[in-house]
């Protein structure tokens, strides 16, 4: 990386650490969301992404975070249309 990016070693290390921290934030946010421990908005905040960017990330990583049974979804639709 040092030679390819034309960086000094300290800058290269900082860059790698930042890349790791960014990925760690995203992964942590996705895990918390998947486990139902945070809201979608809070997970996006943890990941330091906009809601739209986080939605794209959730889709890319195939994270299942809505846990409704078909019956619950049907009930929600009936109540919403009543």
GUTORVEX-446568 format. One record per residue: x, y, z of N, C-alpha, C, O, CB in turn; residue in one letter. Coordinates in steps of 0.001 Angstrom, whole numbers, plus 500000, padded with zeros to 6 digits. Glycine has a CB too. Layout:
N
+--------+---------+--------+---------+----------+--------+--------+---------+--------+--------+---------+--------+---------+----------+--------+------+
! n_east ! n_north !   n_up ! ca_east ! ca_north !  ca_up ! c_east ! c_north !   c_up ! o_east ! o_north !   o_up ! cb_east ! cb_north !  cb_up ! resn !
+--------+---------+--------+---------+----------+--------+--------+---------+--------+--------+---------+--------+---------+----------+--------+------+
!      X !       Y !      Z !       X !        Y !      Z !      X !       Y !      Z !      X !       Y !      Z !       X !        Y !      Z !    A !
...
+--------+---------+--------+---------+----------+--------+--------+---------+--------+--------+---------+--------+---------+----------+--------+------+
//
This chain:
82
+--------+---------+--------+---------+----------+--------+--------+---------+--------+--------+---------+--------+---------+----------+--------+------+
! n_east ! n_north !   n_up ! ca_east ! ca_north !  ca_up ! c_east ! c_north !   c_up ! o_east ! o_north !   o_up ! cb_east ! cb_north !  cb_up ! resn !
+--------+---------+--------+---------+----------+--------+--------+---------+--------+--------+---------+--------+---------+----------+--------+------+
! 500833 !  498806 ! 500000 !  500000 !   500000 ! 500000 ! 500873 !  501252 ! 500000 ! 500562 !  502230 ! 499321 !  499055 !   500002 ! 501215 !    X !
! 501957 !  501219 ! 500756 !  502824 !   502390 ! 500865 ! 503346 !  502794 ! 499489 ! 503276 !  503966 ! 499118 !  503999 !   502110 ! 501822 !    X !
! 503864 !  501835 ! 498738 !  504421 !   502153 ! 497425 ! 503328 !  502482 ! 496413 ! 503443 !  503445 ! 495655 !  505264 !   500991 ! 496917 !    X !
! 502275 !  501681 ! 496408 !  501210 !   501867 ! 495421 ! 500509 !  503203 ! 495598 ! 500204 !  503871 ! 494609 !  500196 !   500737 ! 495518 !    X !
! 500248 !  503605 ! 496823 !  499531 !   504849 ! 497101 ! 500463 !  506039 ! 497290 ! 499998 !  507168 ! 497451 !  498674 !   504682 ! 498330 !    X !
! 501751 !  505807 ! 497274 !  502752 !   506870 ! 497461 ! 502561 !  507572 ! 498808 ! 502545 !  508800 ! 498885 !  502666 !   507900 ! 496312 !    X !
! 502419 !  506774 ! 499861 !  502211 !   507311 ! 501205 ! 503376 !  506939 ! 502110 ! 504054 !  505934 ! 501896 !  500890 !   506795 ! 501799 !    X !
! 503597 !  507768 ! 503126 !  504577 !   507374 ! 504129 ! 503920 !  506336 ! 505026 ! 502697 !  506196 ! 505012 !  505089 !   508607 ! 504958 !    X !
! 504702 !  505617 ! 505795 !  504168 !   504508 ! 506600 ! 503118 !  504960 ! 507605 ! 502104 !  504283 ! 507778 !  505294 !   503813 ! 507332 !    X !
! 503339 !  506083 ! 508267 !  502385 !   506566 ! 509271 ! 501033 !  506873 ! 508619 ! 499984 !  506535 ! 509168 !  502936 !   507828 ! 509985 !    X !
! 501062 !  507502 ! 507468 !  499817 !   507819 ! 506760 ! 499131 !  506540 ! 506315 ! 497907 !  506427 ! 506390 !  500091 !   508730 ! 505545 !    X !
! 499913 !  505579 ! 505854 !  499346 !   504300 ! 505427 ! 498672 !  503587 ! 506596 ! 497583 !  503036 ! 506436 !  500437 !   503405 ! 504820 !    X !
! 499300 !  503591 ! 507759 !  498727 !   502948 ! 508938 ! 497443 !  503650 ! 509355 ! 496453 !  502989 ! 509668 !  499734 !   502946 ! 510098 !    X !
! 497444 !  504972 ! 509364 !  496231 !   505734 ! 509713 ! 495102 !  505418 ! 508743 ! 493954 !  505242 ! 509150 !  496519 !   507253 ! 509710 !    X !
! 495431 !  505348 ! 507468 !  494422 !   505055 ! 506450 ! 493830 !  503665 ! 506660 ! 492613 !  503491 ! 506598 !  495030 !   505166 ! 505043 !    X !
! 494682 !  502685 ! 506906 !  494197 !   501323 ! 507147 ! 493345 !  501243 ! 508402 ! 492324 !  500556 ! 508416 !  495368 !   500358 ! 507260 !    X !
! 493754 !  501941 ! 509460 !  492966 !   501953 ! 510693 ! 491593 !  502578 ! 510457 ! 490576 !  502063 ! 510922 !  493710 !   502716 ! 511798 !    X !
! 491579 !  503681 ! 509738 !  490303 !   504347 ! 509454 ! 489394 !  503440 ! 508625 ! 488192 !  503373 ! 508880 !  490540 !   505681 ! 508715 !    X !
! 489949 !  502754 ! 507651 !  489157 !   501822 ! 506842 ! 488576 !  500723 ! 507738 ! 487416 !  500339 ! 507592 !  490025 !   501201 ! 505707 !    X !
! 489387 !  500233 ! 508651 !  488919 !   499202 ! 509569 ! 487843 !  499701 ! 510502 ! 486874 !  498989 ! 510769 !  490062 !   498667 ! 510368 !    X !
! 487995 !  500918 ! 511006 !  487009 !   501504 ! 511915 ! 485691 !  501729 ! 511185 ! 484623 !  501466 ! 511737 !  487530 !   502833 ! 512505 !    X !
! 485761 !  502209 ! 509957 !  484547 !   502441 ! 509158 ! 483798 !  501122 ! 508972 ! 482581 !  501065 ! 509149 !  484902 !   503069 ! 507769 !    X !
! 484522 !  500073 ! 508618 !  483887 !   498764 ! 508419 ! 483349 !  498213 ! 509737 ! 482277 !  497609 ! 509764 !  484887 !   497769 ! 507800 !    X !
! 484080 !  498415 ! 510821 !  483631 !   497951 ! 512129 ! 482315 !  498627 ! 512517 ! 481399 !  497974 ! 513019 !  484707 !   498224 ! 513194 !    X !
! 482227 !  499946 ! 512279 !  480987 !   500688 ! 512584 ! 479815 !  500098 ! 511810 ! 478743 !  499862 ! 512367 !  481145 !   502196 ! 512243 !    X !
! 480033 !  499862 ! 510519 !  478962 !   499311 ! 509684 ! 478534 !  497935 ! 510180 ! 477343 !  497663 ! 510329 !  479413 !   499224 ! 508220 !    X !
! 479510 !  497075 ! 510432 !  479200 !   495714 ! 510871 ! 478492 !  495709 ! 512216 ! 477538 !  494956 ! 512407 !  480471 !   494881 ! 510953 !    X !
! 478939 !  496528 ! 513140 !  478305 !   496622 ! 514451 ! 476862 !  497088 ! 514318 ! 475960 !  496521 ! 514934 !  479087 !   497573 ! 515360 !    X !
! 476651 !  498119 ! 513515 !  475300 !   498646 ! 513302 ! 474390 !  497585 ! 512692 ! 473240 !  497445 ! 513109 !  475343 !   499886 ! 512395 !    X !
! 474885 !  496842 ! 511719 !  474084 !   495795 ! 511083 ! 473731 !  494689 ! 512081 ! 472602 !  494199 ! 512090 !  474839 !   495202 ! 509881 !    X !
! 474676 !  494303 ! 512905 !  474425 !   493255 ! 513898 ! 473397 !  493702 ! 514933 ! 472502 !  492940 ! 515296 !  475728 !   492861 ! 514595 !    X !
! 473530 !  494939 ! 515404 !  472579 !   495455 ! 516391 ! 471173 !  495539 ! 515798 ! 470190 !  495213 ! 516463 !  473024 !   496841 ! 516896 !    X !
! 471088 !  495973 ! 514556 !  469794 !   496052 ! 513875 ! 469200 !  494664 ! 513706 ! 468034 !  494444 ! 514031 !  469938 !   496739 ! 512507 !    X !
! 469986 !  493736 ! 513204 !  469528 !   492364 ! 512983 ! 469021 !  491728 ! 514279 ! 468028 !  491001 ! 514277 !  470662 !   491516 ! 512392 !    X !
! 469708 !  492009 ! 515375 !  469335 !   491428 ! 516668 ! 468196 !  492180 ! 517354 ! 467767 !  491796 ! 518443 !  470539 !   491400 ! 517580 !    X !
! 467707 !  493241 ! 516727 !  466595 !   494001 ! 517279 ! 466966 !  494872 ! 518460 ! 466096 !  495257 ! 519240 !  465519 !   493077 ! 517682 !    X !
! 468234 !  495186 ! 518605 !  468691 !   495968 ! 519759 ! 468659 !  497471 ! 519521 ! 468707 !  498251 ! 520473 !  470087 !   495558 ! 520129 !    X !
! 468578 !  497886 ! 518254 !  468495 !   499313 ! 517929 ! 467499 !  499497 ! 516786 ! 467180 !  498560 ! 516054 !  469901 !   499891 ! 517543 !    X !
! 467024 !  500722 ! 516660 !  466145 !   501052 ! 515542 ! 466966 !  501216 ! 514270 ! 468194 !  501294 ! 514311 !  465340 !   502338 ! 515838 !    X !
! 466275 !  501265 ! 513153 !  466950 !   501468 ! 511878 ! 467711 !  502794 ! 511887 ! 468860 !  502860 ! 511452 !  465935 !   501435 ! 510717 !    X !
! 467068 !  503838 ! 512380 !  467700 !   505164 ! 512410 ! 468933 !  505174 ! 513319 ! 469950 !  505779 ! 512980 !  466690 !   506224 ! 512885 !    X !
! 468844 !  504509 ! 514465 !  469987 !   504454 ! 515377 ! 471131 !  503664 ! 514749 ! 472293 !  504041 ! 514899 !  469578 !   503825 ! 516725 !    X !
! 470823 !  502587 ! 514055 !  471858 !   501802 ! 513392 ! 472562 !  502629 ! 512315 ! 473782 !  502559 ! 512173 !  471253 !   500531 ! 512775 !    X !
! 471800 !  503402 ! 511569 !  472398 !   504279 ! 510551 ! 473322 !  505294 ! 511208 ! 474397 !  505599 ! 510692 !  471300 !   505004 ! 509736 !    X !
! 472892 !  505811 ! 512345 !  473714 !   506772 ! 513094 ! 475019 !  506124 ! 513565 ! 476089 !  506722 ! 513453 !  472928 !   507325 ! 514307 !    X !
! 474925 !  504907 ! 514087 !  476121 !   504183 ! 514547 ! 477086 !  503968 ! 513386 ! 478300 !  504105 ! 513538 !  475729 !   502820 ! 515178 !    X !
! 476529 !  503630 ! 512223 !  477352 !   503390 ! 511038 ! 477881 !  504690 ! 510431 ! 478749 !  504678 ! 509558 !  476549 !   502625 ! 509994 !    X !
! 477340 !  505812 ! 510913 !  477692 !   507134 ! 510373 ! 477353 !  507234 ! 508894 ! 478141 !  507716 ! 508080 !  479183 !   507421 ! 510584 !    X !
! 476136 !  506756 ! 508572 !  475621 !   506808 ! 507208 ! 474260 !  507488 ! 507229 ! 473582 !  507511 ! 508257 !  475523 !   505381 ! 506584 !    X !
! 473867 !  508037 ! 506093 !  472507 !   508557 ! 505984 ! 471553 !  507364 ! 505977 ! 471972 !  506225 ! 505771 !  472328 !   509442 ! 504691 !    X !
! 470281 !  507634 ! 506202 !  469303 !   506549 ! 506178 ! 469310 !  505829 ! 504835 ! 469204 !  504604 ! 504786 !  467904 !   507087 ! 506475 !    X !
! 469433 !  506583 ! 503750 !  469443 !   505981 ! 502404 ! 470693 !  505138 ! 502189 ! 470617 !  504040 ! 501639 !  469358 !   507073 ! 501322 !    X !
! 471831 !  505642 ! 502617 !  473070 !   504873 ! 502482 ! 473007 !  503595 ! 503315 ! 473463 !  502535 ! 502885 !  474280 !   505724 ! 502906 !    X !
! 472436 !  503714 ! 504511 !  472326 !   502540 ! 505370 ! 471345 !  501530 ! 504786 ! 471575 !  500323 ! 504858 !  471889 !   502947 ! 506780 !    X !
! 470257 !  502022 ! 504209 !  469295 !   501120 ! 503558 ! 469977 !  500341 ! 502434 ! 469743 !  499144 ! 502271 !  468085 !   501916 ! 503002 !    X !
! 470812 !  501019 ! 501669 !  471562 !   500343 ! 500606 ! 472492 !  499283 ! 501190 ! 472599 !  498185 ! 500644 !  472371 !   501363 ! 499783 !    X !
! 473161 !  499603 ! 502290 !  474070 !   498666 ! 502939 ! 473307 !  497435 ! 503444 ! 473765 !  496306 ! 503272 !  474808 !   499354 ! 504102 !    X !
! 472157 !  497655 ! 504059 !  471327 !   496549 ! 504559 ! 470942 !  495637 ! 503394 ! 470987 !  494412 ! 503508 !  470046 !   497091 ! 505279 !    X !
! 470571 !  496244 ! 502289 !  470187 !   495465 ! 501104 ! 471391 !  494698 ! 500546 ! 471281 !  493514 ! 500227 !  469596 !   496393 ! 500014 !    X !
! 472528 !  495369 ! 500431 !  473738 !   494728 ! 499897 ! 474163 !  493536 ! 500735 ! 474587 !  492511 ! 500201 !  474880 !   495733 ! 499821 !    X !
! 474050 !  493671 ! 502042 !  474518 !   492612 ! 502957 ! 473415 !  491610 ! 503299 ! 473624 !  490692 ! 504092 !  475057 !   493234 ! 504245 !    X !
! 472234 !  491797 ! 502691 !  471101 !   490885 ! 502907 ! 470773 !  490685 ! 504385 ! 470606 !  489558 ! 504851 !  471394 !   489540 ! 502273 !    X !
! 470686 !  491791 ! 505105 !  470378 !   491727 ! 506538 ! 468865 !  491725 ! 506720 ! 468166 !  492624 ! 506253 !  471028 !   492921 ! 507309 !    X !
! 468379 !  490703 ! 507406 !  466952 !   490609 ! 507703 ! 466708 !  491284 ! 509042 ! 467265 !  490875 ! 510061 !  466464 !   489120 ! 507723 !    X !
! 465887 !  492306 ! 509041 !  465676 !   493042 ! 510282 ! 464201 !  493255 ! 510607 ! 463869 !  493671 ! 511717 !  466367 !   494373 ! 510205 !    X !
! 463326 !  492978 ! 509666 !  461899 !   493078 ! 509932 ! 461396 !  491662 ! 510163 ! 461530 !  490793 ! 509301 !  461128 !   493785 ! 508751 !    X !
! 460826 !  491444 ! 511319 !  460397 !   490093 ! 511662 ! 458884 !  490037 ! 511882 ! 458413 !  489914 ! 513013 !  461132 !   489604 ! 512914 !    X !
! 458157 !  490126 ! 510816 !  456710 !   489989 ! 510878 ! 456323 !  488654 ! 510261 ! 456880 !  488239 ! 509245 !  456000 !   491167 ! 510151 !    X !
! 455368 !  487994 ! 510883 !  454815 !   486797 ! 510266 ! 453846 !  487250 ! 509174 ! 453392 !  488394 ! 509192 !  454098 !   485875 ! 511327 !    X !
! 453528 !  486380 ! 508233 !  452540 !   486763 ! 507211 ! 451215 !  487216 ! 507813 ! 450561 !  488114 ! 507284 !  452292 !   485600 ! 506269 !    X !
! 450823 !  486591 ! 508922 !  449572 !   486973 ! 509583 ! 449655 !  488391 ! 510153 ! 448697 !  489159 ! 510061 !  449237 !   485976 ! 510703 !    X !
! 450798 !  488732 ! 510737 !  450983 !   490071 ! 511295 ! 450965 !  491127 ! 510192 ! 450400 !  492206 ! 510366 !  452303 !   490148 ! 512081 !    X !
! 451572 !  490817 ! 509084 !  451572 !   491759 ! 507952 ! 450158 !  491954 ! 507437 ! 449740 !  493080 ! 507169 !  452491 !   491256 ! 506812 !    X !
! 449422 !  490864 ! 507298 !  448039 !   490942 ! 506828 ! 447195 !  491781 ! 507783 ! 446387 !  492599 ! 507343 !  447437 !   489532 ! 506682 !    X !
! 447377 !  491583 ! 509080 !  446645 !   492348 ! 510083 ! 446978 !  493840 ! 509981 ! 446086 !  494686 ! 510047 !  446967 !   491825 ! 511492 !    X !
! 448278 !  494158 ! 509817 !  448696 !   495559 ! 509674 ! 448024 !  496199 ! 508455 ! 447544 !  497330 ! 508534 !  450238 !   495657 ! 509547 !    X !
! 447990 !  495486 ! 507342 !  447349 !   496016 ! 506135 ! 445854 !  496231 ! 506347 ! 445304 !  497252 ! 505935 !  447577 !   495071 ! 504952 !    X !
! 445195 !  495259 ! 506995 !  443759 !   495406 ! 507261 ! 443507 !  496624 ! 508131 ! 442604 !  497411 ! 507847 !  443194 !   494142 ! 507940 !    X !
! 444295 !  496790 ! 509189 !  444098 !   497927 ! 510089 ! 444411 !  499254 ! 509403 ! 443757 !  500263 ! 509666 !  444967 !   497771 ! 511331 !    X !
! 445396 !  499249 ! 508536 !  445770 !   500489 ! 507853 ! 444711 !  500898 ! 506825 ! 444518 !  502088 ! 506572 !  447135 !   500325 ! 507166 !    X !
! 444037 !  499932 ! 506246 !  443054 !   500256 ! 505228 ! 441644 !  500419 ! 505790 ! 440709 !  500723 ! 505050 !  443055 !   499194 ! 504172 !    X !
! 441492 !  500219 ! 507098 !  440155 !   500345 ! 507727 ! 439786 !  501780 ! 507982 ! 438704 !  502056 ! 508501 !  440102 !   499578 ! 509037 !    X !
+--------+---------+--------+---------+----------+--------+--------+---------+--------+--------+---------+--------+---------+----------+--------+------+
//
